[in-house]
């Protein structure tokens, strides 16, 4: 249990950034209709299944259409 307390100052900001990035990506996916690749259901599934940094970063690099 002491090991977890040791890592909390690193883990808490990391979780906050991860959830913020996921929230922003899901908001963007639901708000917009066009994507570079894929469709809305595909990107929602990718972001949720790959909930870590991978899903949202894939959406930003491969799916988000330039405005």
C-alpha positions as CSV (number, residue, x, y, z in Angstrom):
1,X,0.0,0.0,0.0
2,X,2.9,2.3,0.7
3,X,4.1,1.8,-2.9
4,X,0.9,3.2,-4.3
5,X,1.1,6.3,-2.1
6,X,4.6,6.8,-3.3
7,X,3.4,7.0,-7.0
8,X,0.2,9.1,-6.4
9,X,1.8,12.5,-7.1
10,X,2.7,11.2,-10.5
11,X,-0.5,9.2,-11.2
12,X,-3.1,11.8,-10.3
13,X,-2.0,14.4,-12.9
14,X,-1.6,11.6,-15.5
15,X,-5.1,10.3,-14.9
16,X,-6.5,13.9,-15.1
17,X,-4.8,14.5,-18.4
18,X,-5.9,11.2,-19.7
19,X,-9.5,11.7,-18.8
20,X,-9.5,15.3,-20.1
21,X,-8.1,14.2,-23.4
22,X,-10.7,11.4,-23.7
23,X,-13.5,13.8,-22.8
24,X,-12.3,16.4,-25.4
25,X,-12.0,13.7,-28.1
26,X,-15.5,12.3,-27.4
27,X,-17.0,15.8,-27.4
28,X,-15.3,16.5,-30.7
29,X,-16.4,13.2,-32.2
30,X,-20.0,13.8,-31.2
31,X,-20.0,17.5,-32.4
32,X,-18.6,17.0,-35.9
33,X,-19.9,15.0,-38.8
34,X,-16.8,14.5,-41.0
35,X,-13.6,12.7,-40.3
36,X,-10.4,12.0,-42.4
37,X,-10.8,8.3,-41.9
38,X,-13.5,6.2,-40.4
39,X,-17.0,7.0,-39.1
40,X,-18.4,8.3,-35.8
41,X,-19.1,4.9,-34.3
42,X,-15.6,3.6,-35.3
43,X,-13.9,6.6,-33.5
44,X,-16.1,6.3,-30.4
45,X,-15.2,2.6,-30.1
46,X,-11.5,3.3,-30.7
47,X,-11.4,6.1,-28.1
48,X,-13.3,4.0,-25.5
49,X,-11.6,0.7,-26.1
50,X,-8.1,2.3,-26.3
51,X,-9.0,4.6,-23.4
52,X,-5.4,5.3,-22.5
53,X,-3.5,7.9,-24.5
54,X,-3.5,5.7,-27.6
55,X,-7.2,6.1,-28.6
56,X,-7.5,9.8,-28.3
57,X,-4.0,10.4,-29.9
58,X,-5.1,8.1,-32.8
59,X,-8.2,10.2,-33.3
60,X,-6.3,13.5,-33.2
61,X,-3.7,12.2,-35.7
62,X,-5.8,10.0,-38.1
63,X,-9.4,11.0,-37.6
64,X,-9.8,14.6,-36.8
65,X,-10.5,16.6,-39.9
66,X,-8.7,19.9,-40.3
67,X,-11.1,22.8,-40.0
